[in-house]
Amino acid sequence: MAATSSIPTHGIVRSAPTDGPTERFPAGKVLETGHMDVGDGHEIFYEMTGKADSPHVAVYLHGGPGAGCGPNAARLFDPEFYRVIVFDQRGSGRSRPNGEIAKANKTWDLVADIERLRKEVAKVDKWAVVIGGSWGSTLALAYAEKHPARVQSLILRGVFLFDRASIDWLFNTGGASEIYPDAFERYAGAIASGERGDLLSAYHRRVMSDDMSVALPAAREFVRWEMSVSTLTGMDDAALDAMLADDGFALPFARAETHFFVHGGWFPDEAAEAAGEDPGCPEAGETGASAAAAAGGPCAMGSGTVPYLVRHADRIAHVPTWIVHGRCDIVCRPRAAFEVFKRLRTCRLEFVHNAGHSEGEPGTTSRLLAATEDAKRLFA
């Protein structure tokens, strides 16, 4: 296929319910697996699959925070073309110690881990594709904005910007609660009435408790709420109960999520930046191509300030980007995807009309598969 410098064409696509195949690629050959010691007592699990001699290496960033990588993540990529690295972020999944979030587990620690994987496992000058959904999209943007010279393309699904308005929309009254009032009533009802003004903080206090009779029930209800609103058709109670029966999943997931959310992802606000605090500032020699972002217009996220990752989208304005976002995504508002899109020069934003938040919904899977195939044209 002929190479082109004009893809993806900048624009918005509204995907029909039947657009494209939904079956993932076969699992690729496992090339390497292990635990990387990243310091501070953390060892992150990683696995590399695909074509052994391929210079085109993709890295998949899972959601949560704290969810860990599912078994089908790498299958979004053609194993005869790409090498693919998946890994469980600090404290998540198969990484050790599981559930450790209090020590050296912040956004910028994870960004450093991605860079270390590039250097020591992928052994490439640039990632061919950095792909992430939900929290994974947040982390993908954070990494790309700090290391713009190390990213050849981005694929984002269910964009989340960690702004105050989006956090409140999901976890406090007045947002997703208006669309799923039945599920929200159960979620809120697990918290004492005097603490319901800030449900996220109330859950954080409980899931961080050393008393498992407090922490575990709170973790199950917290995760139940998010899972209940993550797909267009919803999950039935039996499926949710089966998922939440695994305390090794529910508690680390709830602890990681509340830990990151109550701290705003450690993204500095404008005042902190004005005072010189910017952990995401690119280092010398890593500023990428010289390119200004599109004007973008005002940001209407509703938080009163422009989210950090939008403020600095000019750093990656030149990076070819595909964004896939469910039109009915209740977890991550479509507005976030639109705000990022407006500030990039070469970005294809697809709103999938028959999808909510989950990567596994057919319309979303279809468009992600198409994006990984489209990205091949960058490397021809």
HUTAWO-V364623 format. One record per residue. N is the residue number from 1. RES is the residue in three letters. PSI is psi in radians with two decimals (NA if undefined). NEAR is the number of other ideal C-beta (glycine too) atoms within 12 Angstrom. Layout:
n:N res:RES psi:PSI near:NEAR
n:N res:RES psi:PSI near:NEAR
This chain:
n:1 res:MET psi:2.38 near:13
n:2 res:ALA psi:2.48 near:11
n:3 res:ALA psi:2.66 near:13
n:4 res:THR psi:2.53 near:17
n:5 res:SER psi:0.07 near:16
n:6 res:SER psi:0.15 near:16
n:7 res:ILE psi:2.63 near:27
n:8 res:PRO psi:2.54 near:35
n:9 res:THR psi:2.32 near:20
n:10 res:HIS psi:2.08 near:24
n:11 res:GLY psi:3.04 near:20
n:12 res:ILE psi:2.36 near:23
n:13 res:VAL psi:2.40 near:29
n:14 res:ARG psi:1.80 near:22
n:15 res:SER psi:2.39 near:33
n:16 res:ALA psi:2.79 near:18
n:17 res:PRO psi:-0.46 near:21
n:18 res:THR psi:0.28 near:14
n:19 res:ASP psi:1.96 near:25
n:20 res:GLY psi:2.87 near:25
n:21 res:PRO psi:2.67 near:17
n:22 res:THR psi:-0.10 near:26
n:23 res:GLU psi:2.22 near:13
n:24 res:ARG psi:2.88 near:27
n:25 res:PHE psi:2.76 near:27
n:26 res:PRO psi:2.70 near:16
n:27 res:ALA psi:2.38 near:20
n:28 res:GLY psi:2.86 near:31
n:29 res:LYS psi:2.34 near:21
n:30 res:VAL psi:2.10 near:20
n:31 res:LEU psi:-0.59 near:26
n:32 res:GLU psi:2.48 near:26
n:33 res:THR psi:2.61 near:21
n:34 res:GLY psi:-3.02 near:22
n:35 res:HIS psi:2.18 near:23
n:36 res:MET psi:2.20 near:33
n:37 res:ASP psi:1.95 near:18
n:38 res:VAL psi:0.18 near:33
n:39 res:GLY psi:3.01 near:16
n:40 res:ASP psi:0.45 near:22
n:41 res:GLY psi:0.06 near:19
n:42 res:HIS psi:2.42 near:33
n:43 res:GLU psi:2.04 near:26
n:44 res:ILE psi:2.33 near:43
n:45 res:PHE psi:2.38 near:33
n:46 res:TYR psi:2.76 near:41
n:47 res:GLU psi:2.35 near:35
n:48 res:MET psi:2.26 near:36
n:49 res:THR psi:2.99 near:38
n:50 res:GLY psi:-2.59 near:38
n:51 res:LYS psi:2.05 near:24
n:52 res:ALA psi:-0.66 near:18
n:53 res:ASP psi:0.21 near:14
n:54 res:SER psi:2.30 near:29
n:55 res:PRO psi:-0.06 near:20
n:56 res:HIS psi:1.71 near:33
n:57 res:VAL psi:2.21 near:42
n:58 res:ALA psi:2.61 near:50
n:59 res:VAL psi:2.31 near:53
n:60 res:TYR psi:2.23 near:46
n:61 res:LEU psi:2.03 near:49
n:62 res:HIS psi:2.95 near:44
n:63 res:GLY psi:-2.86 near:43
n:64 res:GLY psi:-1.88 near:45
n:65 res:PRO psi:2.67 near:45
n:66 res:GLY psi:-0.03 near:42
n:67 res:ALA psi:-0.54 near:37
n:68 res:GLY psi:2.86 near:36
n:69 res:CYS psi:2.35 near:37
n:70 res:GLY psi:2.93 near:26
n:71 res:PRO psi:-0.29 near:18
n:72 res:ASN psi:0.13 near:24
n:73 res:ALA psi:-0.87 near:39
n:74 res:ALA psi:-0.28 near:39
n:75 res:ARG psi:0.07 near:30
n:76 res:LEU psi:-0.15 near:47
n:77 res:PHE psi:2.52 near:40
n:78 res:ASP psi:1.99 near:32
n:79 res:PRO psi:-0.15 near:27
n:80 res:GLU psi:-0.04 near:20
n:81 res:PHE psi:-0.78 near:28
n:82 res:TYR psi:2.73 near:44
n:83 res:ARG psi:2.49 near:38
n:84 res:VAL psi:2.29 near:47
n:85 res:ILE psi:2.16 near:48
n:86 res:VAL psi:2.61 near:47
n:87 res:PHE psi:2.67 near:44
n:88 res:ASP psi:2.16 near:45
n:89 res:GLN psi:2.90 near:51
n:90 res:ARG psi:2.27 near:49
n:91 res:GLY psi:-0.03 near:43
n:92 res:SER psi:2.66 near:46
n:93 res:GLY psi:-2.09 near:36
n:94 res:ARG psi:0.04 near:29
n:95 res:SER psi:2.71 near:39
n:96 res:ARG psi:2.45 near:23
n:97 res:PRO psi:2.43 near:25
n:98 res:ASN psi:2.33 near:30
n:99 res:GLY psi:0.02 near:34
n:100 res:GLU psi:1.94 near:27
n:101 res:ILE psi:-0.26 near:38
n:102 res:ALA psi:-0.43 near:22
n:103 res:LYS psi:2.04 near:17
n:104 res:ALA psi:0.91 near:22
n:105 res:ASN psi:1.36 near:37
n:106 res:LYS psi:2.94 near:31
n:107 res:THR psi:-0.80 near:38
n:108 res:TRP psi:-0.39 near:30
n:109 res:ASP psi:-0.71 near:32
n:110 res:LEU psi:-0.64 near:46
n:111 res:VAL psi:-0.75 near:39
n:112 res:ALA psi:-0.61 near:31
n:113 res:ASP psi:-0.70 near:41
n:114 res:ILE psi:-0.73 near:45
n:115 res:GLU psi:-0.65 near:33
n:116 res:ARG psi:-0.68 near:28
n:117 res:LEU psi:-0.69 near:40
n:118 res:ARG psi:-0.81 near:34
n:119 res:LYS psi:-0.74 near:20
n:120 res:GLU psi:-0.41 near:21
n:121 res:VAL psi:-0.96 near:32
n:122 res:ALA psi:-0.69 near:35
n:123 res:LYS psi:0.88 near:20
n:124 res:VAL psi:2.77 near:28
n:125 res:ASP psi:-0.56 near:17
n:126 res:LYS psi:2.57 near:30
n:127 res:TRP psi:2.36 near:43
n:128 res:ALA psi:-0.78 near:39
n:129 res:VAL psi:2.31 near:47
n:130 res:VAL psi:2.06 near:47
n:131 res:ILE psi:2.40 near:49
n:132 res:GLY psi:2.59 near:49
n:133 res:GLY psi:2.52 near:49
n:134 res:SER psi:-2.15 near:45
n:135 res:TRP psi:-0.57 near:43
n:136 res:GLY psi:-0.56 near:44
n:137 res:SER psi:-0.65 near:44
n:138 res:THR psi:-0.85 near:47
n:139 res:LEU psi:-0.65 near:50
n:140 res:ALA psi:-0.78 near:47
n:141 res:LEU psi:-0.74 near:51
n:142 res:ALA psi:-0.78 near:50
n:143 res:TYR psi:-0.83 near:43
n:144 res:ALA psi:-0.66 near:47
n:145 res:GLU psi:-0.48 near:44
n:146 res:LYS psi:-0.54 near:35
n:147 res:HIS psi:1.03 near:38
n:148 res:PRO psi:-0.43 near:38
n:149 res:ALA psi:-0.10 near:27
n:150 res:ARG psi:0.16 near:38
n:151 res:VAL psi:2.08 near:45
n:152 res:GLN psi:-0.51 near:38
n:153 res:SER psi:2.77 near:41
n:154 res:LEU psi:2.45 near:53
n:155 res:ILE psi:2.06 near:51
n:156 res:LEU psi:2.42 near:53
n:157 res:ARG psi:2.30 near:53
n:158 res:GLY psi:1.14 near:48
n:159 res:VAL psi:2.32 near:51
n:160 res:PHE psi:2.29 near:50
n:161 res:LEU psi:-0.01 near:46
n:162 res:PHE psi:0.46 near:41
n:163 res:ASP psi:2.76 near:36
n:164 res:ARG psi:-0.73 near:29
n:165 res:ALA psi:-0.69 near:28
n:166 res:SER psi:-0.62 near:41
n:167 res:ILE psi:-0.80 near:38
n:168 res:ASP psi:-0.66 near:28
n:169 res:TRP psi:-0.75 near:33
n:170 res:LEU psi:-0.71 near:44
n:171 res:PHE psi:-0.20 near:36
n:172 res:ASN psi:3.09 near:30
n:173 res:THR psi:2.47 near:21
n:174 res:GLY psi:0.00 near:18
n:175 res:GLY psi:-1.83 near:27
n:176 res:ALA psi:-0.43 near:34
n:177 res:SER psi:-0.48 near:26
n:178 res:GLU psi:-0.34 near:17
n:179 res:ILE psi:-0.59 near:22
n:180 res:TYR psi:1.13 near:29
n:181 res:PRO psi:-0.55 near:19
n:182 res:ASP psi:-0.84 near:18
n:183 res:ALA psi:-0.64 near:28
n:184 res:PHE psi:-0.62 near:31
n:185 res:GLU psi:-0.69 near:19
n:186 res:ARG psi:-0.78 near:22
n:187 res:TYR psi:-0.85 near:34
n:188 res:ALA psi:-0.58 near:30
n:189 res:GLY psi:-0.30 near:19
n:190 res:ALA psi:-0.11 near:29
n:191 res:ILE psi:2.44 near:32
n:192 res:ALA psi:2.48 near:15
n:193 res:SER psi:-0.60 near:11
n:194 res:GLY psi:-0.20 near:9
n:195 res:GLU psi:0.07 near:20
n:196 res:ARG psi:-0.05 near:22
n:197 res:GLY psi:-0.41 near:16
n:198 res:ASP psi:1.46 near:22
n:199 res:LEU psi:-0.64 near:39
n:200 res:LEU psi:-0.84 near:38
n:201 res:SER psi:-0.65 near:24
n:202 res:ALA psi:-0.75 near:30
n:203 res:TYR psi:-0.69 near:41
n:204 res:HIS psi:-0.78 near:31
n:205 res:ARG psi:-0.70 near:25
n:206 res:ARG psi:-0.82 near:31
n:207 res:VAL psi:-0.37 near:40
n:208 res:MET psi:-0.03 near:28
n:209 res:SER psi:2.55 near:21
n:210 res:ASP psi:-0.24 near:14
n:211 res:ASP psi:1.87 near:13
n:212 res:MET psi:-0.40 near:17
n:213 res:SER psi:-0.29 near:11
n:214 res:VAL psi:-0.83 near:21
n:215 res:ALA psi:-0.80 near:27
n:216 res:LEU psi:-0.84 near:29
n:217 res:PRO psi:-0.67 near:24
n:218 res:ALA psi:-0.72 near:36
n:219 res:ALA psi:-0.74 near:38
n:220 res:ARG psi:-0.73 near:34
n:221 res:GLU psi:-0.64 near:33
n:222 res:PHE psi:-0.84 near:43
n:223 res:VAL psi:-0.64 near:39
n:224 res:ARG psi:-0.78 near:35
n:225 res:TRP psi:-0.88 near:42
n:226 res:GLU psi:-0.74 near:45
n:227 res:MET psi:-0.56 near:37
n:228 res:SER psi:-0.46 near:38
n:229 res:VAL psi:0.19 near:37
n:230 res:SER psi:-0.25 near:38
n:231 res:THR psi:2.77 near:30
n:232 res:LEU psi:-0.68 near:27
n:233 res:THR psi:-0.15 near:19
n:234 res:GLY psi:2.82 near:24
n:235 res:MET psi:2.44 near:28
n:236 res:ASP psi:2.84 near:14
n:237 res:ASP psi:-0.62 near:16
n:238 res:ALA psi:-0.75 near:10
n:239 res:ALA psi:-0.71 near:17
n:240 res:LEU psi:-0.77 near:27
n:241 res:ASP psi:-0.71 near:17
n:242 res:ALA psi:-0.73 near:16
n:243 res:MET psi:-0.74 near:25
n:244 res:LEU psi:-0.14 near:30
n:245 res:ALA psi:-0.34 near:16
n:246 res:ASP psi:1.71 near:20
n:247 res:ASP psi:-0.44 near:22
n:248 res:GLY psi:-0.23 near:23
n:249 res:PHE psi:-0.92 near:31
n:250 res:ALA psi:-0.81 near:36
n:251 res:LEU psi:-0.87 near:37
n:252 res:PRO psi:-0.66 near:40
n:253 res:PHE psi:-0.87 near:41
n:254 res:ALA psi:-0.69 near:46
n:255 res:ARG psi:-0.78 near:40
n:256 res:ALA psi:-0.81 near:45
n:257 res:GLU psi:-0.92 near:44
n:258 res:THR psi:-0.62 near:39
n:259 res:HIS psi:-0.82 near:38
n:260 res:PHE psi:-0.71 near:42
n:261 res:PHE psi:-0.74 near:40
n:262 res:VAL psi:-0.35 near:29
n:263 res:HIS psi:0.15 near:25
n:264 res:GLY psi:0.46 near:28
n:265 res:GLY psi:0.12 near:38
n:266 res:TRP psi:0.54 near:29
n:267 res:PHE psi:2.15 near:41
n:268 res:PRO psi:2.52 near:28
n:269 res:ASP psi:3.12 near:23
n:270 res:GLU psi:-0.63 near:20
n:271 res:ALA psi:-0.75 near:11
n:272 res:ALA psi:-0.69 near:18
n:273 res:GLU psi:-0.71 near:19
n:274 res:ALA psi:-0.47 near:11
n:275 res:ALA psi:0.06 near:10
n:276 res:GLY psi:0.12 near:10
n:277 res:GLU psi:1.94 near:17
n:278 res:ASP psi:1.47 near:25
n:279 res:PRO psi:-0.24 near:25
n:280 res:GLY psi:0.13 near:37
n:281 res:CYS psi:2.28 near:23
n:282 res:PRO psi:2.54 near:27
n:283 res:GLU psi:2.86 near:19
n:284 res:ALA psi:2.35 near:7
n:285 res:GLY psi:-0.03 near:10
n:286 res:GLU psi:0.52 near:24
n:287 res:THR psi:-0.10 near:22
n:288 res:GLY psi:-2.88 near:25
n:289 res:ALA psi:2.65 near:22
n:290 res:SER psi:1.93 near:12
n:291 res:ALA psi:2.37 near:20
n:292 res:ALA psi:2.57 near:16
n:293 res:ALA psi:2.80 near:30
n:294 res:ALA psi:2.69 near:23
n:295 res:ALA psi:-0.75 near:14
n:296 res:GLY psi:-0.61 near:23
n:297 res:GLY psi:-3.06 near:14
n:298 res:PRO psi:2.64 near:13
n:299 res:CYS psi:2.24 near:29
n:300 res:ALA psi:0.78 near:21
n:301 res:MET psi:-0.33 near:34
n:302 res:GLY psi:0.12 near:23
n:303 res:SER psi:-0.11 near:27
n:304 res:GLY psi:-0.35 near:14
n:305 res:THR psi:2.78 near:25
n:306 res:VAL psi:2.20 near:31
n:307 res:PRO psi:2.57 near:39
n:308 res:TYR psi:-0.83 near:38
n:309 res:LEU psi:-0.39 near:42
n:310 res:VAL psi:-0.72 near:42
n:311 res:ARG psi:-0.56 near:31
n:312 res:HIS psi:0.34 near:33
n:313 res:ALA psi:-0.34 near:41
n:314 res:ASP psi:-0.44 near:30
n:315 res:ARG psi:-0.43 near:38
n:316 res:ILE psi:0.36 near:44
n:317 res:ALA psi:-0.47 near:33
n:318 res:HIS psi:-0.15 near:30
n:319 res:VAL psi:2.13 near:43
n:320 res:PRO psi:2.23 near:39
n:321 res:THR psi:2.37 near:48
n:322 res:TRP psi:2.27 near:48
n:323 res:ILE psi:2.22 near:51
n:324 res:VAL psi:2.13 near:52
n:325 res:HIS psi:2.20 near:49
n:326 res:GLY psi:2.25 near:45
n:327 res:ARG psi:-0.51 near:33
n:328 res:CYS psi:0.49 near:31
n:329 res:ASP psi:2.02 near:43
n:330 res:ILE psi:-0.46 near:35
n:331 res:VAL psi:-0.85 near:42
n:332 res:CYS psi:1.99 near:49
n:333 res:ARG psi:2.38 near:38
n:334 res:PRO psi:-0.46 near:37
n:335 res:ARG psi:-0.64 near:30
n:336 res:ALA psi:-0.78 near:45
n:337 res:ALA psi:-0.72 near:43
n:338 res:PHE psi:-0.69 near:29
n:339 res:GLU psi:-0.66 near:39
n:340 res:VAL psi:-0.82 near:48
n:341 res:PHE psi:-0.77 near:38
n:342 res:LYS psi:-0.39 near:31
n:343 res:ARG psi:0.08 near:41
n:344 res:LEU psi:2.65 near:43
n:345 res:ARG psi:-0.51 near:28
n:346 res:THR psi:1.46 near:33
n:347 res:CYS psi:2.36 near:40
n:348 res:ARG psi:2.02 near:34
n:349 res:LEU psi:2.12 near:38
n:350 res:GLU psi:2.06 near:42
n:351 res:PHE psi:2.06 near:33
n:352 res:VAL psi:1.97 near:42
n:353 res:HIS psi:-0.42 near:25
n:354 res:ASN psi:0.63 near:27
n:355 res:ALA psi:2.61 near:41
n:356 res:GLY psi:-2.13 near:38
n:357 res:HIS psi:-0.52 near:43
n:358 res:SER psi:2.45 near:38
n:359 res:GLU psi:-0.47 near:46
n:360 res:GLY psi:-0.10 near:30
n:361 res:GLU psi:2.38 near:34
n:362 res:PRO psi:-0.77 near:30
n:363 res:GLY psi:-0.68 near:39
n:364 res:THR psi:-0.79 near:44
n:365 res:THR psi:-0.76 near:33
n:366 res:SER psi:-0.79 near:32
n:367 res:ARG psi:-0.52 near:45
n:368 res:LEU psi:-0.71 near:49
n:369 res:LEU psi:-0.73 near:33
n:370 res:ALA psi:-0.65 near:30
n:371 res:ALA psi:-0.76 near:41
n:372 res:THR psi:-0.54 near:41
n:373 res:GLU psi:-0.75 near:30
n:374 res:ASP psi:-0.68 near:32
n:375 res:ALA psi:-0.42 near:40
n:376 res:LYS psi:-0.55 near:29
n:377 res:ARG psi:-0.38 near:26
n:378 res:LEU psi:-0.40 near:35
n:379 res:PHE psi:0.07 near:29
n:380 res:ALA psi:NA near:16
